Amino acid sequence: MAYLIAAAIAVVVMVATYLVWIRPWHLRWGATEEESATAMVGDDIVARPHFAATRAVTVEAPPQAIWPWLVQMGFWRAGWYSYDWIDHLGKASARRIIPALQCLKAGDVIPFTPKGILGMRVIGLEPNRWMLWQDKRDGGTWLWRLDPLGESRTRLIARRRIRYRWNSPWVIYQLLQDVADIVMMRKCLLGIKARAESAPQPDGRRCEQD
């Protein structure tokens, strides 16, 4: 009985630590208070979200140098610029701009799995400014936003808003994501930053169709 009590206390302490200190930190990793509080495109789609994260990083490159890396993201596309052994079955994320993947438009699906069973639909975009995805399963949104800082620096902002479905088995995945999402997102944002800062400037080609 003593072991059960000790285990229960340990769980309570871990959960409390996560909710009080860790979660507030990772929900706004890299973002300023103003960025976290600013209303952005798509906020109205998910009312009263249980998970509302705004993460950001400063990129030493203009928005047009970052945008091509964003539109080609996706499973079996350019990857996620994160831990490929976890989210891309070990296939390395692209380190170049792929012209054939630059034709992204509203209605297209960003696949999260090999067959696209899980993924997000592009519901709006303004080139070099913002792009909004919506999850096909739970309706959550994912916004990518580029705020220029002068001519050669940009704030790359990623915002996720999800309302948990407590009466669905899917909530197990949502809760796991609540804890682990920051690991992949931090790596993803830094991956985009590194690529945009080191790669040659785009040559102006929007896309190439097969």
Contacts in CASP RR format, 6 or more apart in sequence:
PFRMAT RR
TARGET T0000
AUTHOR 0000-0000-0000
METHOD contacts of the structure
MODEL  1
MAYLIAAAIAVVVMVATYLVWIRPWHLRWGATEEESATAMVGDDIVARPH
FAATRAVTVEAPPQAIWPWLVQMGFWRAGWYSYDWIDHLGKASARRIIPA
LQCLKAGDVIPFTPKGILGMRVIGLEPNRWMLWQDKRDGGTWLWRLDPLG
ESRTRLIARRRIRYRWNSPWVIYQLLQDVADIVMMRKCLLGIKARAESAP
QPDGRRCEQD
18 179 0 8 1.000
23 178 0 8 1.000
26 53 0 8 1.000
26 181 0 8 1.000
26 182 0 8 1.000
27 51 0 8 1.000
27 52 0 8 1.000
27 53 0 8 1.000
27 54 0 8 1.000
28 35 0 8 1.000
28 36 0 8 1.000
28 53 0 8 1.000
28 54 0 8 1.000
28 55 0 8 1.000
29 53 0 8 1.000
29 55 0 8 1.000
29 56 0 8 1.000
29 182 0 8 1.000
29 185 0 8 1.000
29 186 0 8 1.000
30 55 0 8 1.000
30 56 0 8 1.000
30 57 0 8 1.000
31 54 0 8 1.000
31 55 0 8 1.000
31 56 0 8 1.000
31 157 0 8 1.000
32 56 0 8 1.000
35 54 0 8 1.000
35 56 0 8 1.000
35 155 0 8 1.000
35 157 0 8 1.000
36 54 0 8 1.000
40 130 0 8 1.000
40 143 0 8 1.000
40 145 0 8 1.000
40 157 0 8 1.000
40 159 0 8 1.000
41 124 0 8 1.000
41 130 0 8 1.000
41 132 0 8 1.000
41 143 0 8 1.000
41 145 0 8 1.000
42 132 0 8 1.000
42 141 0 8 1.000
42 143 0 8 1.000
42 161 0 8 1.000
43 159 0 8 1.000
43 161 0 8 1.000
45 134 0 8 1.000
45 139 0 8 1.000
45 140 0 8 1.000
45 141 0 8 1.000
45 161 0 8 1.000
46 139 0 8 1.000
46 140 0 8 1.000
46 141 0 8 1.000
46 161 0 8 1.000
46 162 0 8 1.000
46 163 0 8 1.000
47 163 0 8 1.000
48 163 0 8 1.000
49 140 0 8 1.000
49 161 0 8 1.000
49 162 0 8 1.000
49 163 0 8 1.000
50 162 0 8 1.000
50 163 0 8 1.000
50 164 0 8 1.000
51 160 0 8 1.000
51 161 0 8 1.000
51 162 0 8 1.000
51 163 0 8 1.000
51 164 0 8 1.000
51 174 0 8 1.000
51 177 0 8 1.000
51 178 0 8 1.000
51 181 0 8 1.000
52 159 0 8 1.000
52 160 0 8 1.000
52 161 0 8 1.000
52 162 0 8 1.000
53 158 0 8 1.000
53 159 0 8 1.000
53 160 0 8 1.000
53 161 0 8 1.000
53 181 0 8 1.000
53 182 0 8 1.000
53 185 0 8 1.000
54 157 0 8 1.000
54 158 0 8 1.000
54 159 0 8 1.000
55 157 0 8 1.000
55 158 0 8 1.000
55 159 0 8 1.000
55 182 0 8 1.000
55 185 0 8 1.000
55 186 0 8 1.000
55 189 0 8 1.000
56 155 0 8 1.000
56 156 0 8 1.000
56 157 0 8 1.000
56 158 0 8 1.000
56 189 0 8 1.000
57 155 0 8 1.000
57 156 0 8 1.000
57 189 0 8 1.000
57 190 0 8 1.000
57 192 0 8 1.000
57 193 0 8 1.000
58 149 0 8 1.000
58 153 0 8 1.000
58 154 0 8 1.000
58 155 0 8 1.000
58 156 0 8 1.000
58 193 0 8 1.000
59 65 0 8 1.000
59 66 0 8 1.000
59 153 0 8 1.000
59 154 0 8 1.000
59 155 0 8 1.000
59 156 0 8 1.000
59 192 0 8 1.000
59 193 0 8 1.000
59 196 0 8 1.000
59 197 0 8 1.000
60 152 0 8 1.000
60 153 0 8 1.000
60 197 0 8 1.000
61 152 0 8 1.000
61 153 0 8 1.000
61 154 0 8 1.000
61 196 0 8 1.000
61 197 0 8 1.000
62 148 0 8 1.000
62 151 0 8 1.000
62 152 0 8 1.000
62 153 0 8 1.000
62 154 0 8 1.000
63 128 0 8 1.000
63 129 0 8 1.000
63 146 0 8 1.000
63 148 0 8 1.000
63 154 0 8 1.000
64 128 0 8 1.000
64 201 0 8 1.000
64 202 0 8 1.000
65 196 0 8 1.000
65 199 0 8 1.000
65 201 0 8 1.000
65 202 0 8 1.000
66 146 0 8 1.000
66 154 0 8 1.000
66 156 0 8 1.000
66 192 0 8 1.000
66 196 0 8 1.000
67 127 0 8 1.000
67 128 0 8 1.000
67 146 0 8 1.000
67 202 0 8 1.000
68 97 0 8 1.000
68 102 0 8 1.000
68 202 0 8 1.000
69 78 0 8 1.000
69 81 0 8 1.000
69 97 0 8 1.000
69 192 0 8 1.000
69 195 0 8 1.000
69 196 0 8 1.000
70 131 0 8 1.000
70 144 0 8 1.000
70 192 0 8 1.000
71 101 0 8 1.000
71 102 0 8 1.000
71 104 0 8 1.000
71 125 0 8 1.000
71 131 0 8 1.000
72 78 0 8 1.000
72 94 0 8 1.000
72 97 0 8 1.000
72 98 0 8 1.000
72 101 0 8 1.000
72 102 0 8 1.000
72 104 0 8 1.000
73 79 0 8 1.000
73 80 0 8 1.000
73 81 0 8 1.000
73 110 0 8 1.000
74 80 0 8 1.000
74 110 0 8 1.000
74 111 0 8 1.000
74 112 0 8 1.000
75 87 0 8 1.000
75 88 0 8 1.000
75 111 0 8 1.000
75 112 0 8 1.000
75 113 0 8 1.000
75 114 0 8 1.000
75 116 0 8 1.000
76 91 0 8 1.000
76 111 0 8 1.000
76 114 0 8 1.000
77 98 0 8 1.000
77 101 0 8 1.000
77 110 0 8 1.000
77 111 0 8 1.000
78 93 0 8 1.000
78 94 0 8 1.000
78 98 0 8 1.000
78 101 0 8 1.000
79 87 0 8 1.000
79 88 0 8 1.000
79 91 0 8 1.000
79 93 0 8 1.000
79 94 0 8 1.000
80 87 0 8 1.000
80 88 0 8 1.000
80 93 0 8 1.000
80 184 0 8 1.000
80 188 0 8 1.000
81 93 0 8 1.000
81 187 0 8 1.000
81 188 0 8 1.000
81 191 0 8 1.000
81 192 0 8 1.000
81 195 0 8 1.000
82 88 0 8 1.000
82 93 0 8 1.000
82 184 0 8 1.000
82 185 0 8 1.000
82 187 0 8 1.000
82 188 0 8 1.000
82 191 0 8 1.000
83 183 0 8 1.000
83 184 0 8 1.000
83 187 0 8 1.000
84 90 0 8 1.000
84 91 0 8 1.000
84 92 0 8 1.000
84 93 0 8 1.000
86 184 0 8 1.000
87 184 0 8 1.000
89 114 0 8 1.000
95 195 0 8 1.000
95 199 0 8 1.000
96 199 0 8 1.000
97 199 0 8 1.000
97 202 0 8 1.000
99 205 0 8 1.000
99 207 0 8 1.000
99 208 0 8 1.000
100 207 0 8 1.000
100 208 0 8 1.000
100 209 0 8 1.000
100 210 0 8 1.000
101 207 0 8 1.000
102 205 0 8 1.000
102 206 0 8 1.000
102 207 0 8 1.000
102 208 0 8 1.000
103 206 0 8 1.000
103 207 0 8 1.000
103 209 0 8 1.000
104 122 0 8 1.000
104 125 0 8 1.000
104 131 0 8 1.000
105 122 0 8 1.000
105 125 0 8 1.000
106 122 0 8 1.000
106 123 0 8 1.000
106 124 0 8 1.000
106 125 0 8 1.000
107 121 0 8 1.000
107 122 0 8 1.000
107 123 0 8 1.000
108 121 0 8 1.000
108 122 0 8 1.000
109 116 0 8 1.000
109 119 0 8 1.000
109 120 0 8 1.000
109 121 0 8 1.000
109 122 0 8 1.000
109 136 0 8 1.000
110 119 0 8 1.000
110 120 0 8 1.000
110 121 0 8 1.000
110 122 0 8 1.000
110 133 0 8 1.000
111 118 0 8 1.000
111 119 0 8 1.000
112 118 0 8 1.000
112 119 0 8 1.000
112 120 0 8 1.000
113 119 0 8 1.000
118 136 0 8 1.000
118 137 0 8 1.000
119 135 0 8 1.000
119 136 0 8 1.000
119 137 0 8 1.000
120 133 0 8 1.000
120 134 0 8 1.000
120 135 0 8 1.000
120 136 0 8 1.000
120 142 0 8 1.000
121 133 0 8 1.000
121 134 0 8 1.000
121 136 0 8 1.000
122 131 0 8 1.000
122 132 0 8 1.000
122 133 0 8 1.000
123 132 0 8 1.000
123 133 0 8 1.000
123 134 0 8 1.000
124 131 0 8 1.000
124 132 0 8 1.000
125 131 0 8 1.000
125 132 0 8 1.000
128 146 0 8 1.000
129 145 0 8 1.000
129 146 0 8 1.000
130 143 0 8 1.000
130 144 0 8 1.000
130 145 0 8 1.000
130 146 0 8 1.000
131 143 0 8 1.000
131 144 0 8 1.000
132 141 0 8 1.000
132 142 0 8 1.000
132 143 0 8 1.000
132 144 0 8 1.000
133 141 0 8 1.000
133 142 0 8 1.000
133 143 0 8 1.000
133 144 0 8 1.000
134 140 0 8 1.000
134 141 0 8 1.000
134 142 0 8 1.000
135 141 0 8 1.000
135 142 0 8 1.000
135 162 0 8 1.000
137 170 0 8 1.000
138 162 0 8 1.000
138 163 0 8 1.000
138 165 0 8 1.000
138 170 0 8 1.000
138 174 0 8 1.000
139 162 0 8 1.000
139 163 0 8 1.000
140 160 0 8 1.000
140 161 0 8 1.000
140 162 0 8 1.000
140 163 0 8 1.000
141 159 0 8 1.000
141 160 0 8 1.000
141 161 0 8 1.000
141 162 0 8 1.000
142 158 0 8 1.000
142 159 0 8 1.000
142 160 0 8 1.000
143 157 0 8 1.000
143 158 0 8 1.000
143 159 0 8 1.000
143 160 0 8 1.000
144 156 0 8 1.000
144 157 0 8 1.000
144 158 0 8 1.000
145 156 0 8 1.000
145 157 0 8 1.000
145 158 0 8 1.000
145 159 0 8 1.000
146 154 0 8 1.000
146 155 0 8 1.000
146 156 0 8 1.000
146 157 0 8 1.000
147 154 0 8 1.000
147 155 0 8 1.000
147 157 0 8 1.000
148 154 0 8 1.000
148 155 0 8 1.000
149 155 0 8 1.000
156 189 0 8 1.000
156 192 0 8 1.000
156 193 0 8 1.000
158 185 0 8 1.000
158 188 0 8 1.000
158 189 0 8 1.000
160 181 0 8 1.000
160 185 0 8 1.000
162 174 0 8 1.000
162 177 0 8 1.000
164 171 0 8 1.000
164 174 0 8 1.000
164 175 0 8 1.000
165 171 0 8 1.000
165 174 0 8 1.000
END
